[in-house]
Amino acid sequence: MSENLWGNDPMWVVLLKALLIFAILVLYTLFNIWFERRVVARMQHRVGPNMHGPFGLLQSLADGVKLGLKEEVFPKAADRIVYFLAPILAVVPAFLAWAVIPFGPEVTIPFTDVRTALQLTDLPVAVLYILAVTSVGIYGIVLAGWSSGSTYALLGGLRSSAQMISYEVAMGLSFVSVFIFAGSMSTSEIVAAQEQWWFFLPLLPSFIIYVIAMVGETNRAPFDLPEAEGELVGGFHTEYSSFKFAMFFLAEYINMVTVSALATTLFLGGWRAPFGIAQIWPGANEGYWPVIWFLGKTLLFIFLFIWLRGTLPRMRYDQFMHFGWKWLIPIALGWTIAVAFMRKAMQEELFTQQTVLWAAGVVAVLLLATFLIPEKKPQEPAAPEDEAPAEFDAFAGGYPVPPMPDRATTDRDASKEGRL
């Protein structure tokens, strides 16, 4: 891809690409909502939306119009300025992250002679830009929980911030191995580096770590602790209604597509055609066809999100944080060090590429096997056999309570039981 294209597009081309990205994300969100409801309905032997439009495709649009026309409700104890600002802070960064996502190669705009890349712009640190922008979105969630004046909403916002801190560390470490292999942080150059091999093959542990971390980052099941209905009513958006609630809903689904597009760009070859198609069809990676491959790969990750939601129960919050800090981050750090060593060994020609691939496969299998090892729980010290069982006062709290099998009742309990 020619470097002289970046920053040299006419203003109307930049505005056109920005408008198309916005339209694609909105339409893709409407489709993903319908897709999730249909897939989950299929898993649960239900019908799902099928009345509005062909196959129910207009159901998401009808729901969006309904949310926009519903009555606005303002909590009495809310901080109005922050209350209005929070949904904007949540949804705007979700759109901004797509400024550096490549949809395809250089193309010629129809009916013109202008050539441009199917990407709004690129940066030498494009992946770090995505991390920075998406991290701003957490402020919207935290401020929504704080400004609502509700304890449940505040707890949901604090949970979401703790999740972001925990799982963004593992996500960032999974990116380091990609940077080492590609030699760049630019999204377009990372895609170009995967012309022969997609990075999910030699970097399978990084790919698995990223997939787990992206589910935790987007607050999706089984990691949807900030929205746990059973304990927090609805989480950080409990006190929101109408269009402001729809903005949080839109931000969640766009973030799902964002992390899916980032996984496609870093590990699945980006907009390149799947294996075998480019060998049979030379034009598969030319023109506008790569946009189809790119959106198809992101749809696979969206299906993974839906599959997890329809299959796994919600984790406990302590289990979730324990898994992130004591398992995911140490494994990601150890794998990053191993990748740096292997890359240096390849540059010094100590190992061949085939040897590195085999070694990466063995390490991935060993890492997966560690999850099957049950965690040892500390054993409680056994009571001496000659020690008499402690006496139990059944009426200590004012109400008769039956003793446990290893407890003996006092004489006072026995006399009261006799009178009763």
N, C-alpha and C positions, 0 to 999 in steps of 0.2 A: 504494500500500500504506500502510495507516495506521501512523503512527509509534508510536501509543500501544500497539500490540500488543507491541513489544519490551520484554521484562522484566516484562510483566504477565500472562504465562500462568500458570495454576495449576501447582503442582509436578507433578501427575500428568500434565499435558500435556507438560511438559518431559521427564519421564522416558520417556513414551511415544514422543516424537519421537526421543530419543536411542537408545532400543531399536530403533526402526524403521530408523534410519540404520545402526546396527551390523549388523542382520540383512540389510539391502539390500547392504551392502558385502561381507559374507561370502558371500552367495549370488551376487552379481555376480562375485566372485573365482572361485568354483567354475565359474561359467558361462564366464568369460573363459579359464580354463585349458583347458576343453573346446573352446571356440571357437578358440583358437590352435592346438591340436593338429589339429583338423579342417581348418582353413584351410591350415596348412602341409602337411598330408598331401595336400590337394587340389592344392596347387601342385607337390608332388613326386610326384604320381601314386601316392599310397598311399591306404590305407583310413582309418587313424586309429581312435580309440576308437569301437567300435560294439557292444560286447557287454553292458556293464553298464547296464541301464536303457534306456529308449527313445532310440534314436540314440546310445547311449553316454553319456548325460547324467550318469549316476551314477559315471562313471569317476573324476572329480575327487574326489568324496566318498570313494571307495574308496582313492584315493592318500593323501588326508588322514588317514584312519583308519590306514592302513599306517604312515605317518610317525610318528603318535602312539604306535604300539605297538612301534616298533623299539627296539632296545637303545641306551641312552645310552652314549656313548664320551667319556671325558674325557682330553684330552691331559695328559701328565705334567708338561710345562713351563708349563701354562696358569695364569694368575691367576684363581682360581676365582670370586671375587666379580665382577670385571669381566667374566669369561667368561659368567656368568649374566645380568648386567645388560645386556649389549650387545644381545641380541635384543629385549628389552623397550624399550630406547631407540629401536630401529628401527621397531617396529610401532605403539607408542602414538601418536607424532606423526602417523602416517599416518591414524589414525582422528580425531584432534583437528582436523585441517584441515577436516573436513566440517561443523564447527559453524556455519560462515557461508556454506555453499553453498546457494543457493536452488533448491528442487526445483519450485516452482510458486507460484501466487498465494495469496490468502487463501481458505480453504475452511472449511466447517462439518464438524466431526468427526461421523461417523455415529452416530446414536442419541443425540445430545446437541444442545444449542443453542450450544455453544462454537465460536467462530470463531477461527482461528489461521492463521498463515502457514506454508506448507510449507517452513520453514527453522527450524533450531534457534534461532538468534539472528543478529543483525547488529551490525556495528560501523562507526563512521565510517572506520576504517582496516582494513576486513575483508581486503582483498587483501594488505596488509602483514602482517596476522596470519597468513595462509596461508604467506607466504614465511618468516616467523619460525619457525612451527611445523615446517614441512617441513625447514628447515635444521637443526633439532635432530636429525632422523633420521640425519644424517651422522655424528653422534657414535657412534651404535650401530655403524655400519660400521667406522669408524676404530678404536674400542675392540675390536671383534671381531677385527680383524686384529692388533692389538697384543697382546691378552690370550691369543691362541692359542699363542704361543710358536713360530710358524712363520714362516720368511722369506717364503714365497710369500703367506701370508695378510696379512702386514704390508705387502708391496708392493701388494696389492690394495686394502687400506684407504687407503694413501697416494694411490694413483691416484684412488680415488673422491673423496677430499677435494679433490684438485686439480681434478677435473672440476667439482665443485660450485662451487668458487670461480670458475672460468673462465666457466662457462655461466650461473651465476645472475646475473652482471653484465649479460649480454645479455638475459636474461629480464626483469630488473627494468627495463631501458631500454625494452623493448617494452611494458611496462605503462604507462609515463609518458604515451605518446600516448593510451592509452585514458582515463587520468585527465583529460587535457586536454579530450578530446571530451565525456566524461560529466560533468565538473565534480565528480566525487566518487570516493572510494575504496571506497564501500560497494557490496557485490555486488548488493544488491537495487536500488539506484539506478542502477547500471550497466546492469542488465537493463531497467529502466524507460526509460533513455535510448535503447534500441535498438528502440523501438516502431515507428519508421518505417523505419530502415535499420540492418541489422546492421553492426557495426564492421569486419568483415573486408573490406568493400568499400572504404571510404575509407582504411582503415589496413592495406592488404594487405601492405606490407613488414613492419609490426609483427607481423602474423599469421604470416608465413613465418619471421621470426626466432624467434618464440615456439615454433613447431612444432619447429624445429631444436633450440632450447635445451631443450625439454622432453624430447626423446629423449636428449640428453646428460645431463640431470639424473637421469633414471630408470635410467641405466646399461643401456640397451637397445641391441641391435644396430642399426646398425653401430658404436655407441659403447659397447659392453659391455667396455671395457678392464679394469675391476676384476675381471671374471670370465673373463678370457681363458684358456681351458683349455690352449691350446697352450704358453703360457709361464708361467702361474701356477697350474696344476693346476685350481683351482676358485675362486681369488680369496680374498676375505676370509672366506668361510664354508667354507673347505677342511676345517677341523678340527671343524665342527659336524655333528651328526647328530640324528636323531629329531625331537622336537617343536621344539627350538631352531632347527634348520634350516628347519622348516616355518614358523616365525615370520618368518624372513628372506624366505622365498618369498612369504608373505602380504603382507609390507610392500612388496615389489617390485610386486606386482599391484595393491595398493590405491593405491600412488603413481602407477601408470599411470592408474588411474581418476581420481585426484585432479587430475593435470595435464590430463586430457581434460575433466573437468568445469569446470576453470578456463578452458580454452580455449573451451568452449561458453558459459560465462557472460560472458566478456569480448569475444568476437568473433562468436559465432553466435547472439546473441539470447537466450541462456539457455534458459528453459523455454518460450519462445514457439514457436508452430507455424511450420513452414516456410512460405516464401512461397507465397501462393495459397490455402492451406487456410483461413486465417482470413477471407479475403474471401468464400469460398464457404460456409463454416460459421462463423457468428458465435460459437458456443460452444466453439470449438477452444481458446481460451485461458482457459477457465473450468473450475472444478471440479478433478478429478484427472487430466484428460486431459493437461495440461502435463507431468506426470511422465513420460508415455510419450515425448513429444517430447524431453524432456531426456535420458532414458536412451538414446534412439535416436541423438541427436547424439554422446553420449559413445562409443557403440558404433562410430561411424564412425572416431573417433580410435583406438580399440582395434584396429580393422581396419588402420589405417595402421601402427601399431606392428608388427602381425603381418606385414604386407606387406613392410615394411623388413627384418624378420628373415629372411624367406624369399627375399629378392631380393639384398640388398647384402652384400658381404664385410666383415669387421671391418677398421677402419682401423688404421694404425700410431699409436702413442701420440703421437709427435712431430707427425704430420700433424693429429691431433685437436686438440692444444693450439695449433698454428700457426693452424688454421682459426678457433678460438675467439677468440684474442687479436688476430690481425692482420687478420681479415676481419669476423667477426660483431660484435664490440664496436664497432669504428669505424663500421661501417654503421649499427648501431642508434643510436649517438650522433648521427651526422649526420642520420638520419631523425627523431629526436626533436626536434632543433633546427628542422628543416623543418616539422614538424607544429605546433610552437609558433608559428612565424612565420605559417603558413597560418591557424591558428585566430584569431590576433590580427587578421589581415587580414580575416577573415570578420566578426569583431565590429565592426570599423571600416567594414564594407560596402565594402571595396576589391575583393573578389572575391565572386562568387556561389558557391553550393554546387556547382552543376554544373561550374563552372570548376575548383574544388578537386578534384572527383572525377576530372576528366580529367587534371589535373596529377599527382594521386596515381598514376593508372594509368601515365602516361608514366615517372614516377620508378621505379615498380615494375619496369617492363620494362627500364629501363636498369640497375637494380641486378641483375636476373637475368642480363642480358647480360654483366656484369662477371665472372661465374663462368665464362663460356666463354672468357675471354681467358687464354691460357697464360701461366704465370709465367716470366719470363726468368731463366735460370740464369747465374751469373757464368762467363764464358769463361776457361779456363786460358790463361796466356800461352804462345804457341807458341815452341818451341825454335828457335834460329837454325839455318839450313840448313847453315852451314859448321861447326857444332859436331859433333864426333865423338860417337857414342853411347857412353854410359857402360859401362865393362866390368862384367861380371856374374860373380860367383864362385858357380858352381853348387854347390860343396862347402862353402860357408861355414858351414852349420848341421850338417855331418856327414853329410848325405844328398844324393845327386845330384838336383838340381832342374833341369828344362829351362829355358833362358832364354826371355824374351819376344822377340817378333819384332824389336823395336828395340834389343835389348841384344846385346852381343858378349861371348863367353866369353873368359876369360883363358887364357894359355898353360898355366898349371897345370891348368886344367880340361881342355884339349885333351890334355895328356899323360896325365892320369888316364883320360879316355875311351878313349885308345888302349890303355892297359894293360888296361882292362876289356873 
